[in-house]
């Protein structure tokens, strides 16, 4: 017996938060009627079961211990979250960016770089984790900004 579109949506939302665009992509495989899918998503939003704002907050909270604001923002944008919601979710993270970068850096390296090659490796690591370049330079004690 095949699940209804509504049951599939509720199953997905019971497991974790989804953005509207993400849930629409997942459900479109099982729906031949775009109007029916749009109506279902509108219904879920009206009931408060589907919320891009809640999704953005949840992702930002879950990823903050490992990634910088730039990477988290990029992930939210990829999932179709509105730019205003992305900015709102990241507002508090930007204030703690340096401290979060320090924690991530200490887990990986634990000590200041001894050579220019090691310093470049540490900078690249923090950049790949989505931390701002200015924060990276402040953390590693170099120049404030690159030339």
N, CA, C and O atoms as CSV, one atom per row, in Angstrom:
chain,resi,resn,atom,element,x,y,z
A,1,UNK,N,N,0.844,-1.177,0.000
A,1,UNK,CA,C,0.000,0.000,0.000
A,1,UNK,C,C,0.893,1.245,0.000
A,1,UNK,O,O,1.800,1.364,0.824
A,2,UNK,N,N,0.635,2.162,-0.920
A,2,UNK,CA,C,1.452,3.356,-1.062
A,2,UNK,C,C,0.969,4.455,-0.125
A,2,UNK,O,O,-0.234,4.660,0.040
A,3,UNK,N,N,1.920,5.162,0.488
A,3,UNK,CA,C,1.603,6.257,1.401
A,3,UNK,C,C,1.047,7.444,0.635
A,3,UNK,O,O,1.401,7.685,-0.520
A,4,UNK,N,N,0.176,8.176,1.299
A,4,UNK,CA,C,-0.325,9.403,0.701
A,4,UNK,C,C,0.757,10.475,0.772
A,4,UNK,O,O,1.725,10.351,1.522
A,5,UNK,N,N,0.581,11.512,-0.008
A,5,UNK,CA,C,1.531,12.617,-0.033
A,5,UNK,C,C,1.596,13.283,1.344
A,5,UNK,O,O,2.674,13.649,1.813
A,6,UNK,N,N,0.455,13.435,1.975
A,6,UNK,CA,C,0.399,14.048,3.311
A,6,UNK,C,C,1.145,13.187,4.328
A,6,UNK,O,O,1.866,13.714,5.175
A,7,UNK,N,N,0.980,11.883,4.251
A,7,UNK,CA,C,1.678,10.988,5.181
A,7,UNK,C,C,3.189,11.061,4.975
A,7,UNK,O,O,3.951,11.056,5.941
A,8,UNK,N,N,3.618,11.127,3.721
A,8,UNK,CA,C,5.057,11.247,3.442
A,8,UNK,C,C,5.607,12.556,4.011
A,8,UNK,O,O,6.700,12.580,4.576
A,9,UNK,N,N,4.848,13.641,3.861
A,9,UNK,CA,C,5.281,14.941,4.373
A,9,UNK,C,C,5.387,14.914,5.894
A,9,UNK,O,O,6.368,15.398,6.458
A,10,UNK,N,N,4.392,14.357,6.549
A,10,UNK,CA,C,4.406,14.296,8.011
A,10,UNK,C,C,5.518,13.384,8.518
A,10,UNK,O,O,6.130,13.671,9.546
A,11,UNK,N,N,5.784,12.296,7.814
A,11,UNK,CA,C,6.896,11.413,8.194
A,11,UNK,C,C,8.225,12.162,8.123
A,11,UNK,O,O,9.051,12.052,9.029
A,12,UNK,N,N,8.429,12.918,7.052
A,12,UNK,CA,C,9.674,13.670,6.887
A,12,UNK,C,C,9.807,14.735,7.979
A,12,UNK,O,O,10.885,14.921,8.544
A,13,UNK,N,N,8.714,15.425,8.268
A,13,UNK,CA,C,8.753,16.479,9.281
A,13,UNK,C,C,8.877,15.913,10.696
A,13,UNK,O,O,9.377,16.595,11.592
A,14,UNK,N,N,8.435,14.694,10.901
A,14,UNK,CA,C,8.573,14.064,12.218
A,14,UNK,C,C,10.032,13.704,12.504
A,14,UNK,O,O,10.456,13.675,13.659
A,15,UNK,N,N,10.788,13.434,11.454
A,15,UNK,CA,C,12.197,13.077,11.634
A,15,UNK,C,C,13.068,14.291,11.918
A,15,UNK,O,O,13.941,14.243,12.785
A,16,UNK,N,N,12.830,15.388,11.184
A,16,UNK,CA,C,13.610,16.614,11.384
A,16,UNK,C,C,12.918,17.766,10.681
A,16,UNK,O,O,11.982,17.566,9.908
A,17,UNK,N,N,13.390,18.979,10.959
A,17,UNK,CA,C,12.876,20.165,10.281
A,17,UNK,C,C,13.321,20.144,8.818
A,17,UNK,O,O,14.398,19.641,8.497
A,18,UNK,N,N,12.494,20.689,7.945
A,18,UNK,CA,C,12.807,20.832,6.526
A,18,UNK,C,C,12.431,22.242,6.087
A,18,UNK,O,O,11.493,22.834,6.622
A,19,UNK,N,N,13.151,22.771,5.128
A,19,UNK,CA,C,12.718,24.028,4.522
A,19,UNK,C,C,11.592,23.679,3.543
A,19,UNK,O,O,11.446,22.526,3.138
A,20,UNK,N,N,10.817,24.669,3.176
A,20,UNK,CA,C,9.721,24.429,2.242
A,20,UNK,C,C,10.255,23.907,0.911
A,20,UNK,O,O,9.710,22.953,0.356
A,21,UNK,N,N,11.313,24.523,0.399
A,21,UNK,CA,C,11.880,24.108,-0.890
A,21,UNK,C,C,12.419,22.681,-0.827
A,21,UNK,O,O,12.254,21.910,-1.772
A,22,UNK,N,N,13.060,22.332,0.280
A,22,UNK,CA,C,13.612,20.983,0.442
A,22,UNK,C,C,12.495,19.937,0.476
A,22,UNK,O,O,12.583,18.904,-0.188
A,23,UNK,N,N,11.449,20.213,1.253
A,23,UNK,CA,C,10.334,19.268,1.342
A,23,UNK,C,C,9.612,19.159,-0.003
A,23,UNK,O,O,9.176,18.075,-0.392
A,24,UNK,N,N,9.489,20.271,-0.699
A,24,UNK,CA,C,8.855,20.251,-2.017
A,24,UNK,C,C,9.649,19.368,-2.984
A,24,UNK,O,O,9.064,18.601,-3.749
A,25,UNK,N,N,10.978,19.478,-2.948
A,25,UNK,CA,C,11.811,18.625,-3.811
A,25,UNK,C,C,11.622,17.145,-3.478
A,25,UNK,O,O,11.510,16.308,-4.374
A,26,UNK,N,N,11.587,16.834,-2.195
A,26,UNK,CA,C,11.441,15.436,-1.776
A,26,UNK,C,C,10.085,14.865,-2.183
A,26,UNK,O,O,9.991,13.718,-2.619
A,27,UNK,N,N,9.049,15.667,-2.038
A,27,UNK,CA,C,7.701,15.169,-2.306
A,27,UNK,C,C,7.334,15.207,-3.787
A,27,UNK,O,O,6.448,14.467,-4.215
A,28,UNK,N,N,7.988,16.044,-4.569
A,28,UNK,CA,C,7.632,16.168,-5.989
A,28,UNK,C,C,7.830,14.861,-6.746
A,28,UNK,O,O,7.183,14.638,-7.770
A,29,UNK,N,N,8.707,14.004,-6.262
A,29,UNK,CA,C,8.937,12.692,-6.871
A,29,UNK,C,C,7.674,11.823,-6.754
A,29,UNK,O,O,7.403,10.990,-7.619
A,30,UNK,N,N,6.924,12.025,-5.694
A,30,UNK,CA,C,5.744,11.200,-5.414
A,30,UNK,C,C,4.435,11.858,-5.827
A,30,UNK,O,O,3.365,11.272,-5.658
A,31,UNK,N,N,4.510,13.067,-6.364
A,31,UNK,CA,C,3.299,13.790,-6.730
A,31,UNK,C,C,3.305,14.127,-8.215
A,31,UNK,O,O,4.287,14.649,-8.743
A,32,UNK,N,N,2.224,13.829,-8.863
A,32,UNK,CA,C,2.094,14.194,-10.264
A,32,UNK,C,C,1.444,15.551,-10.441
A,32,UNK,O,O,1.519,16.147,-11.515
A,33,UNK,N,N,0.807,16.038,-9.393
A,33,UNK,CA,C,0.042,17.277,-9.448
A,33,UNK,C,C,0.720,18.356,-8.612
A,33,UNK,O,O,0.718,18.280,-7.383
A,34,UNK,N,N,1.298,19.356,-9.265
A,34,UNK,CA,C,2.008,20.435,-8.570
A,34,UNK,C,C,1.056,21.259,-7.709
A,34,UNK,O,O,1.437,21.722,-6.634
A,35,UNK,N,N,-0.170,21.444,-8.171
A,35,UNK,CA,C,-1.144,22.218,-7.394
A,35,UNK,C,C,-1.457,21.522,-6.075
A,35,UNK,O,O,-1.579,22.175,-5.038
A,36,UNK,N,N,-1.585,20.204,-6.113
A,36,UNK,CA,C,-1.855,19.430,-4.894
A,36,UNK,C,C,-0.686,19.565,-3.907
A,36,UNK,O,O,-0.895,19.708,-2.703
A,37,UNK,N,N,0.532,19.518,-4.427
A,37,UNK,CA,C,1.712,19.638,-3.582
A,37,UNK,C,C,1.794,21.031,-2.957
A,37,UNK,O,O,2.074,21.161,-1.765
A,38,UNK,N,N,1.555,22.051,-3.742
A,38,UNK,CA,C,1.574,23.425,-3.233
A,38,UNK,C,C,0.506,23.615,-2.157
A,38,UNK,O,O,0.750,24.260,-1.137
A,39,UNK,N,N,-0.660,23.059,-2.388
A,39,UNK,CA,C,-1.748,23.154,-1.414
A,39,UNK,C,C,-1.363,22.459,-0.100
A,39,UNK,O,O,-1.635,22.977,0.983
A,40,UNK,N,N,-0.739,21.299,-0.202
A,40,UNK,CA,C,-0.299,20.574,0.991
A,40,UNK,C,C,0.749,21.377,1.759
A,40,UNK,O,O,0.669,21.480,2.983
A,41,UNK,N,N,1.717,21.939,1.067
A,41,UNK,CA,C,2.754,22.721,1.729
A,41,UNK,C,C,2.168,23.966,2.388
A,41,UNK,O,O,2.581,24.337,3.487
A,42,UNK,N,N,1.215,24.609,1.730
A,42,UNK,CA,C,0.540,25.765,2.324
A,42,UNK,C,C,-0.199,25.352,3.598
A,42,UNK,O,O,-0.172,26.070,4.598
A,43,UNK,N,N,-0.853,24.199,3.556
A,43,UNK,CA,C,-1.575,23.670,4.715
A,43,UNK,C,C,-0.602,23.421,5.879
A,43,UNK,O,O,-0.881,23.796,7.018
A,44,UNK,N,N,0.526,22.794,5.585
A,44,UNK,CA,C,1.511,22.494,6.628
A,44,UNK,C,C,2.078,23.777,7.235
A,44,UNK,O,O,2.309,23.840,8.443
A,45,UNK,N,N,2.300,24.786,6.416
A,45,UNK,CA,C,2.781,26.070,6.934
A,45,UNK,C,C,1.721,26.749,7.792
A,45,UNK,O,O,2.035,27.310,8.842
A,46,UNK,N,N,0.474,26.701,7.350
A,46,UNK,CA,C,-0.618,27.338,8.092
A,46,UNK,C,C,-0.788,26.696,9.473
A,46,UNK,O,O,-1.123,27.382,10.439
A,47,UNK,N,N,-0.560,25.403,9.564
A,47,UNK,CA,C,-0.683,24.687,10.833
A,47,UNK,C,C,0.559,24.862,11.713
A,47,UNK,O,O,0.549,24.486,12.885
A,48,UNK,N,N,1.625,25.431,11.147
A,48,UNK,CA,C,2.858,25.623,11.908
A,48,UNK,C,C,3.760,24.402,11.918
A,48,UNK,O,O,4.712,24.345,12.696
A,49,UNK,N,N,3.479,23.440,11.080
A,49,UNK,CA,C,4.282,22.207,11.029
A,49,UNK,C,C,5.487,22.350,10.108
A,49,UNK,O,O,6.449,21.587,10.207
A,50,UNK,N,N,5.430,23.316,9.228
A,50,UNK,CA,C,6.520,23.583,8.293
A,50,UNK,C,C,6.878,25.056,8.414
A,50,UNK,O,O,6.035,25.927,8.198
A,51,UNK,N,N,8.128,25.330,8.760
A,51,UNK,CA,C,8.528,26.716,8.978
A,51,UNK,C,C,9.984,26.908,8.536
A,51,UNK,O,O,10.893,26.274,9.072
A,52,UNK,N,N,10.187,27.782,7.561
A,52,UNK,CA,C,11.542,28.077,7.123
A,52,UNK,C,C,12.326,28.785,8.225
A,52,UNK,O,O,13.531,28.568,8.353
A,53,UNK,N,N,11.675,29.619,9.015
A,53,UNK,CA,C,12.351,30.325,10.108
A,53,UNK,C,C,12.848,29.331,11.149
A,53,UNK,O,O,13.988,29.422,11.605
A,54,UNK,N,N,12.005,28.397,11.521
A,54,UNK,CA,C,12.392,27.377,12.500
A,54,UNK,C,C,13.509,26.492,11.943
A,54,UNK,O,O,14.435,26.122,12.664
A,55,UNK,N,N,13.412,26.157,10.652
A,55,UNK,CA,C,14.441,25.355,10.000
A,55,UNK,C,C,15.785,26.088,10.033
A,55,UNK,O,O,16.811,25.487,10.352
A,56,UNK,N,N,15.783,27.374,9.708
A,56,UNK,CA,C,17.015,28.160,9.690
A,56,UNK,C,C,17.636,28.226,11.083
A,56,UNK,O,O,18.850,28.078,11.223
A,57,UNK,N,N,16.829,28.444,12.101
A,57,UNK,CA,C,17.333,28.490,13.478
A,57,UNK,C,C,17.916,27.150,13.893
A,57,UNK,O,O,18.964,27.097,14.536
A,58,UNK,N,N,17.243,26.072,13.530
A,58,UNK,CA,C,17.695,24.736,13.902
A,58,UNK,C,C,19.028,24.407,13.229
A,58,UNK,O,O,19.935,23.889,13.879
A,59,UNK,N,N,19.152,24.697,11.956
A,59,UNK,CA,C,20.401,24.423,11.235
A,59,UNK,C,C,21.532,25.264,11.813
A,59,UNK,O,O,22.628,24.751,12.040
A,60,UNK,N,N,21.283,26.535,12.050
A,60,UNK,CA,C,22.314,27.412,12.611
A,60,UNK,C,C,22.764,26.902,13.979
A,60,UNK,O,O,23.960,26.875,14.270
A,61,UNK,N,N,21.830,26.506,14.801
A,61,UNK,CA,C,22.171,26.000,16.133
A,61,UNK,C,C,22.954,24.692,16.050
A,61,UNK,O,O,23.933,24.509,16.774
A,62,UNK,N,N,22.537,23.792,15.182
A,62,UNK,CA,C,23.186,22.485,15.069
A,62,UNK,C,C,24.594,22.585,14.488
A,62,UNK,O,O,25.469,21.803,14.863
A,63,UNK,N,N,24.826,23.526,13.586
A,63,UNK,CA,C,26.109,23.604,12.892
A,63,UNK,C,C,27.103,24.573,13.531
A,63,UNK,O,O,28.276,24.582,13.159
A,64,UNK,N,N,26.650,25.389,14.488
A,64,UNK,CA,C,27.500,26.448,15.018
A,64,UNK,C,C,28.761,25.946,15.708
A,64,UNK,O,O,29.754,26.673,15.752
A,65,UNK,N,N,28.757,24.752,16.237
A,65,UNK,CA,C,29.946,24.269,16.942
A,65,UNK,C,C,31.034,23.771,15.995
A,65,UNK,O,O,32.163,23.537,16.424
A,66,UNK,N,N,30.707,23.604,14.706
A,66,UNK,CA,C,31.686,23.079,13.755
A,66,UNK,C,C,31.985,24.016,12.601
A,66,UNK,O,O,33.041,23.908,11.977
A,67,UNK,N,N,31.072,24.938,12.305
A,67,UNK,CA,C,31.214,25.743,11.091
A,67,UNK,C,C,31.024,27.225,11.373
A,67,UNK,O,O,30.397,27.621,12.356
A,68,UNK,N,N,31.584,28.026,10.481
A,68,UNK,CA,C,31.438,29.467,10.553
A,68,UNK,C,C,30.148,29.940,9.906
A,68,UNK,O,O,29.442,29.170,9.255
A,69,UNK,N,N,29.856,31.200,10.093
A,69,UNK,CA,C,28.617,31.792,9.592
A,69,UNK,C,C,28.491,31.708,8.075
A,69,UNK,O,O,27.394,31.500,7.558
A,70,UNK,N,N,29.603,31.868,7.357
A,70,UNK,CA,C,29.547,31.830,5.891
A,70,UNK,C,C,29.082,30.465,5.388
A,70,UNK,O,O,28.264,30.395,4.470
A,71,UNK,N,N,29.582,29.397,5.966
A,71,UNK,CA,C,29.201,28.049,5.529
A,71,UNK,C,C,27.740,27.751,5.893
A,71,UNK,O,O,27.005,27.167,5.096
A,72,UNK,N,N,27.337,28.145,7.069
A,72,UNK,CA,C,25.953,27.921,7.495
A,72,UNK,C,C,24.995,28.696,6.594
A,72,UNK,O,O,23.966,28.165,6.176
A,73,UNK,N,N,25.330,29.946,6.296
A,73,UNK,CA,C,24.488,30.765,5.409
A,73,UNK,C,C,24.393,30.134,4.028
A,73,UNK,O,O,23.320,30.110,3.425
A,74,UNK,N,N,25.498,29.630,3.532
A,74,UNK,CA,C,25.504,28.986,2.219
A,74,UNK,C,C,24.596,27.758,2.205
A,74,UNK,O,O,23.850,27.541,1.249
A,75,UNK,N,N,24.663,26.969,3.254
A,75,UNK,CA,C,23.817,25.773,3.350
A,75,UNK,C,C,22.335,26.149,3.386
A,75,UNK,O,O,21.512,25.497,2.745
A,76,UNK,N,N,22.001,27.187,4.128
A,76,UNK,CA,C,20.603,27.624,4.203
A,76,UNK,C,C,20.112,28.124,2.848
A,76,UNK,O,O,18.990,27.826,2.438
A,77,UNK,N,N,20.951,28.880,2.160
A,77,UNK,CA,C,20.564,29.379,0.833
A,77,UNK,C,C,20.357,28.229,-0.148
A,77,UNK,O,O,19.437,28.268,-0.965
A,78,UNK,N,N,21.203,27.210,-0.070
A,78,UNK,CA,C,21.059,26.039,-0.946
A,78,UNK,C,C,19.726,25.334,-0.719
A,78,UNK,O,O,19.180,24.728,-1.641
A,79,UNK,N,N,19.206,25.407,0.490
A,79,UNK,CA,C,17.935,24.760,0.811
A,79,UNK,C,C,16.736,25.669,0.560
A,79,UNK,O,O,15.612,25.330,0.929
A,80,UNK,N,N,16.969,26.814,-0.062
A,80,UNK,CA,C,15.872,27.682,-0.476
A,80,UNK,C,C,15.309,28.578,0.602
A,80,UNK,O,O,14.184,29.061,0.470
A,81,UNK,N,N,16.054,28.813,1.663
A,81,UNK,CA,C,15.584,29.683,2.739
A,81,UNK,C,C,15.742,31.139,2.308
A,81,UNK,O,O,16.769,31.512,1.741
A,82,UNK,N,N,14.736,31.954,2.572
A,82,UNK,CA,C,14.736,33.367,2.230
A,82,UNK,C,C,15.907,34.088,2.903
A,82,UNK,O,O,16.275,33.776,4.036
A,83,UNK,N,N,16.478,35.045,2.195
A,83,UNK,CA,C,17.664,35.760,2.677
A,83,UNK,C,C,17.423,36.456,4.018
A,83,UNK,O,O,18.321,36.486,4.859
A,84,UNK,N,N,16.252,37.005,4.230
A,84,UNK,CA,C,15.949,37.677,5.501
A,84,UNK,C,C,15.979,36.679,6.658
A,84,UNK,O,O,16.440,37.010,7.751
A,85,UNK,N,N,15.496,35.467,6.426
A,85,UNK,CA,C,15.521,34.431,7.465
A,85,UNK,C,C,16.940,33.940,7.713
A,85,UNK,O,O,17.293,33.613,8.847
A,86,UNK,N,N,17.752,33.884,6.670
A,86,UNK,CA,C,19.155,33.496,6.828
A,86,UNK,C,C,19.866,34.512,7.717
A,86,UNK,O,O,20.564,34.138,8.659
A,87,UNK,N,N,19.688,35.788,7.417
A,87,UNK,CA,C,20.323,36.844,8.206
A,87,UNK,C,C,19.857,36.818,9.656
A,87,UNK,O,O,20.664,37.000,10.568
A,88,UNK,N,N,18.565,36.594,9.879
A,88,UNK,CA,C,18.037,36.553,11.246
A,88,UNK,C,C,18.627,35.385,12.030
A,88,UNK,O,O,18.957,35.531,13.207
A,89,UNK,N,N,18.759,34.236,11.388
A,89,UNK,CA,C,19.301,33.060,12.071
A,89,UNK,C,C,20.780,33.227,12.405
A,89,UNK,O,O,21.261,32.681,13.398
A,90,UNK,N,N,21.498,33.978,11.580
A,90,UNK,CA,C,22.938,34.124,11.772
A,90,UNK,C,C,23.323,35.331,12.623
A,90,UNK,O,O,24.494,35.509,12.961
A,91,UNK,N,N,22.352,36.144,12.963
A,91,UNK,CA,C,22.628,37.371,13.710
A,91,UNK,C,C,23.385,37.095,15.008
A,91,UNK,O,O,24.375,37.768,15.295
A,92,UNK,N,N,22.946,36.140,15.779
A,92,UNK,CA,C,23.615,35.841,17.048
A,92,UNK,C,C,24.941,35.115,16.833
A,92,UNK,O,O,25.853,35.242,17.650
A,93,UNK,N,N,25.057,34.364,15.753
A,93,UNK,CA,C,26.295,33.634,15.500
A,93,UNK,C,C,27.463,34.561,15.195
A,93,UNK,O,O,28.601,34.270,15.563
A,94,UNK,N,N,27.192,35.658,14.536
A,94,UNK,CA,C,28.272,36.568,14.141
A,94,UNK,C,C,28.967,37.170,15.361
A,94,UNK,O,O,30.161,37.465,15.310
A,95,UNK,N,N,28.236,37.350,16.444
A,95,UNK,CA,C,28.822,37.912,17.662
A,95,UNK,C,C,29.794,36.935,18.316
A,95,UNK,O,O,30.720,37.360,19.007
A,96,UNK,N,N,29.600,35.650,18.113
A,96,UNK,CA,C,30.446,34.634,18.749
A,96,UNK,C,C,31.393,33.963,17.759
A,96,UNK,O,O,31.997,32.937,18.074
A,97,UNK,N,N,31.525,34.535,16.573
A,97,UNK,CA,C,32.321,33.915,15.505
A,97,UNK,C,C,33.773,33.660,15.925
A,97,UNK,O,O,34.301,32.578,15.668
A,98,UNK,N,N,34.417,34.623,16.556
A,98,UNK,CA,C,35.819,34.462,16.945
A,98,UNK,C,C,35.979,33.332,17.965
A,98,UNK,O,O,36.885,32.507,17.841
A,99,UNK,N,N,35.124,33.294,18.949
A,99,UNK,CA,C,35.224,32.250,19.977
A,99,UNK,C,C,34.934,30.864,19.383
A,99,UNK,O,O,35.597,29.889,19.736
A,100,UNK,N,N,33.961,30.776,18.497
A,100,UNK,CA,C,33.662,29.488,17.860
A,100,UNK,C,C,34.810,29.043,16.972
A,100,UNK,O,O,35.129,27.855,16.914
A,101,UNK,N,N,35.434,29.989,16.278
A,101,UNK,CA,C,36.599,29.659,15.442
A,101,UNK,C,C,37.746,29.166,16.315
A,101,UNK,O,O,38.458,28.236,15.938
A,102,UNK,N,N,37.927,29.776,17.463
A,102,UNK,CA,C,38.984,29.363,18.386
A,102,UNK,C,C,38.767,27.917,18.848
A,102,UNK,O,O,39.716,27.135,18.906
A,103,UNK,N,N,37.549,27.573,19.167
A,103,UNK,CA,C,37.240,26.214,19.628
A,103,UNK,C,C,37.507,25.199,18.518
A,103,UNK,O,O,38.119,24.159,18.764
A,104,UNK,N,N,37.057,25.493,17.309
A,104,UNK,CA,C,37.281,24.599,16.170
A,104,UNK,C,C,38.774,24.457,15.892
A,104,UNK,O,O,39.265,23.356,15.644
A,105,UNK,N,N,39.492,25.580,15.934
A,105,UNK,CA,C,40.933,25.577,15.679
A,105,UNK,C,C,41.665,24.757,16.740
A,105,UNK,O,O,42.551,23.968,16.411
A,106,UNK,N,N,41.298,24.940,18.018
A,106,UNK,CA,C,41.968,24.210,19.098
A,106,UNK,C,C,41.732,22.710,18.998
A,106,UNK,O,O,42.632,21.922,19.289
A,107,UNK,N,N,40.538,22.307,18.591
A,107,UNK,CA,C,40.266,20.872,18.418
A,107,UNK,C,C,41.171,20.264,17.358
A,107,UNK,O,O,41.665,19.147,17.514
A,108,UNK,N,N,41.383,20.999,16.290
A,108,UNK,CA,C,42.153,20.469,15.168
A,108,UNK,C,C,43.659,20.608,15.386
A,108,UNK,O,O,44.406,19.661,15.139
A,109,UNK,N,N,44.117,21.781,15.847
A,109,UNK,CA,C,45.551,22.051,15.888
A,109,UNK,C,C,46.116,22.158,17.303
A,109,UNK,O,O,47.162,21.574,17.587
A,110,UNK,N,N,45.464,22.872,18.175
A,110,UNK,CA,C,45.898,22.977,19.554
A,110,UNK,C,C,47.074,23.895,19.830
A,110,UNK,O,O,47.254,24.335,20.965
A,111,UNK,N,N,47.872,24.192,18.828
A,111,UNK,CA,C,49.037,25.048,19.043
A,111,UNK,C,C,49.232,25.962,17.842
A,111,UNK,O,O,48.815,25.653,16.726
A,112,UNK,N,N,49.874,27.091,18.102
A,112,UNK,CA,C,50.134,28.053,17.031
A,112,UNK,C,C,51.078,27.441,15.997
A,112,UNK,O,O,51.902,26.580,16.306
A,113,UNK,N,N,50.933,27.902,14.797
A,113,UNK,CA,C,51.765,27.402,13.693
A,113,UNK,C,C,53.216,27.824,13.897
A,113,UNK,O,O,53.505,28.948,14.307
A,114,UNK,N,N,54.123,26.885,13.597
A,114,UNK,CA,C,55.540,27.185,13.731
A,114,UNK,C,C,56.143,27.717,12.451
A,114,UNK,O,O,57.120,28.466,12.485
A,115,UNK,N,N,55.572,27.338,11.324
A,115,UNK,CA,C,56.112,27.761,10.030
A,115,UNK,C,C,55.015,28.437,9.219
A,115,UNK,O,O,53.832,28.364,9.554
A,116,UNK,N,N,55.432,29.088,8.157
A,116,UNK,CA,C,54.470,29.739,7.264
A,116,UNK,C,C,53.564,28.698,6.602
A,116,UNK,O,O,52.383,28.956,6.371
A,117,UNK,N,N,54.113,27.541,6.304
A,117,UNK,CA,C,53.319,26.470,5.679
A,117,UNK,C,C,52.225,25.986,6.628
A,117,UNK,O,O,51.083,25.788,6.213
A,118,UNK,N,N,52.569,25.798,7.887
A,118,UNK,CA,C,51.573,25.375,8.884
A,118,UNK,C,C,50.510,26.449,9.079
A,118,UNK,O,O,49.326,26.142,9.211
A,119,UNK,N,N,50.938,27.714,9.097
A,119,UNK,CA,C,49.981,28.825,9.250
A,119,UNK,C,C,49.008,28.863,8.071
A,119,UNK,O,O,47.807,29.066,8.257
A,120,UNK,N,N,49.529,28.669,6.864
A,120,UNK,CA,C,48.673,28.650,5.682
A,120,UNK,C,C,47.684,27.493,5.758
A,120,UNK,O,O,46.530,27.632,5.351
A,121,UNK,N,N,48.130,26.358,6.274
A,121,UNK,CA,C,47.250,25.195,6.430
A,121,UNK,C,C,46.122,25.513,7.414
A,121,UNK,O,O,44.969,25.154,7.175
A,122,UNK,N,N,46.449,26.175,8.502
A,122,UNK,CA,C,45.443,26.529,9.502
A,122,UNK,C,C,44.443,27.544,8.939
A,122,UNK,O,O,43.244,27.455,9.205
A,123,UNK,N,N,44.939,28.497,8.170
A,123,UNK,CA,C,44.048,29.485,7.547
A,123,UNK,C,C,43.090,28.796,6.582
A,123,UNK,O,O,41.886,29.055,6.597
A,124,UNK,N,N,43.638,27.912,5.739
A,124,UNK,CA,C,42.787,27.186,4.784
A,124,UNK,C,C,41.730,26.349,5.500
A,124,UNK,O,O,40.576,26.295,5.076
A,125,UNK,N,N,42.134,25.700,6.585
A,125,UNK,CA,C,41.195,24.880,7.353
A,125,UNK,C,C,40.023,25.723,7.848
A,125,UNK,O,O,38.864,25.342,7.680
A,126,UNK,N,N,40.325,26.866,8.458
A,126,UNK,CA,C,39.261,27.721,8.981
A,126,UNK,C,C,38.406,28.311,7.860
A,126,UNK,O,O,37.198,28.482,8.026
A,127,UNK,N,N,39.016,28.617,6.736
A,127,UNK,CA,C,38.268,29.130,5.589
A,127,UNK,C,C,37.307,28.063,5.067
A,127,UNK,O,O,36.159,28.367,4.744
A,128,UNK,N,N,37.769,26.826,4.985
A,128,UNK,CA,C,36.905,25.737,4.508
A,128,UNK,C,C,35.759,25.470,5.476
A,128,UNK,O,O,34.705,24.980,5.071
A,129,UNK,N,N,35.955,25.783,6.730
A,129,UNK,CA,C,34.894,25.628,7.718
A,129,UNK,C,C,33.925,26.803,7.709
A,129,UNK,O,O,32.947,26.802,8.457
A,130,UNK,N,N,34.184,27.810,6.868
A,130,UNK,CA,C,33.239,28.912,6.704
A,130,UNK,C,C,33.452,30.092,7.618
A,130,UNK,O,O,32.554,30.920,7.772
A,131,UNK,N,N,34.618,30.192,8.229
A,131,UNK,CA,C,34.890,31.346,9.078
A,131,UNK,C,C,35.415,32.500,8.235
A,131,UNK,O,O,36.140,32.294,7.262
A,132,UNK,N,N,35.044,33.699,8.615
A,132,UNK,CA,C,35.440,34.909,7.912
A,132,UNK,C,C,36.953,35.078,7.960
A,132,UNK,O,O,37.587,34.734,8.957
A,133,UNK,N,N,37.525,35.601,6.897
A,133,UNK,CA,C,38.974,35.765,6.815
A,133,UNK,C,C,39.499,36.711,7.901
A,133,UNK,O,O,40.569,36.473,8.461
A,134,UNK,N,N,38.764,37.768,8.196
A,134,UNK,CA,C,39.170,38.687,9.259
A,134,UNK,C,C,39.230,37.986,10.612
A,134,UNK,O,O,40.155,38.213,11.392
A,135,UNK,N,N,38.261,37.148,10.885
A,135,UNK,CA,C,38.238,36.377,12.132
A,135,UNK,C,C,39.421,35.419,12.166
A,135,UNK,O,O,40.066,35.252,13.202
A,136,UNK,N,N,39.697,34.800,11.040
A,136,UNK,CA,C,40.810,33.860,10.944
A,136,UNK,C,C,42.133,34.557,11.255
A,136,UNK,O,O,42.948,34.034,12.016
A,137,UNK,N,N,42.347,35.726,10.672
A,137,UNK,CA,C,43.589,36.460,10.927
A,137,UNK,C,C,43.679,36.931,12.377
A,137,UNK,O,O,44.757,36.883,12.970
A,138,UNK,N,N,42.581,37.380,12.952
A,138,UNK,CA,C,42.599,37.785,14.359
A,138,UNK,C,C,42.943,36.603,15.261
A,138,UNK,O,O,43.719,36.740,16.208
A,139,UNK,N,N,42.368,35.457,14.963
A,139,UNK,CA,C,42.601,34.264,15.768
A,139,UNK,C,C,44.053,33.816,15.707
A,139,UNK,O,O,44.642,33.459,16.727
A,140,UNK,N,N,44.621,33.837,14.527
A,140,UNK,CA,C,45.983,33.337,14.359
A,140,UNK,C,C,47.042,34.386,14.640
A,140,UNK,O,O,48.238,34.110,14.551
A,141,UNK,N,N,46.598,35.596,14.981
A,141,UNK,CA,C,47.520,36.622,15.451
A,141,UNK,C,C,48.365,37.270,14.374
A,141,UNK,O,O,49.422,37.827,14.670
A,142,UNK,N,N,47.924,37.207,13.148
A,142,UNK,CA,C,48.670,37.847,12.068
A,142,UNK,C,C,48.155,39.238,11.825
A,142,UNK,O,O,47.585,39.881,12.706
A,143,UNK,N,N,48.367,39.688,10.611
A,143,UNK,CA,C,47.818,40.982,10.212
A,143,UNK,C,C,46.303,40.920,10.325
A,143,UNK,O,O,45.712,39.843,10.244
A,144,UNK,N,N,45.683,42.059,10.510
A,144,UNK,CA,C,44.230,42.100,10.608
A,144,UNK,C,C,43.558,41.621,9.342
A,144,UNK,O,O,42.649,40.793,9.392
A,145,UNK,N,N,43.993,42.131,8.218
A,145,UNK,CA,C,43.382,41.786,6.923
A,145,UNK,C,C,44.471,41.508,5.908
A,145,UNK,O,O,45.554,42.084,6.002
A,146,UNK,N,N,44.217,40.646,4.946
A,146,UNK,CA,C,45.210,40.405,3.911
A,146,UNK,C,C,45.300,41.601,2.975
A,146,UNK,O,O,44.369,42.402,2.895
A,147,UNK,N,N,46.429,41.725,2.258
A,147,UNK,CA,C,46.597,42.830,1.298
A,147,UNK,C,C,45.720,42.644,0.100
A,147,UNK,O,O,45.731,43.476,-0.808
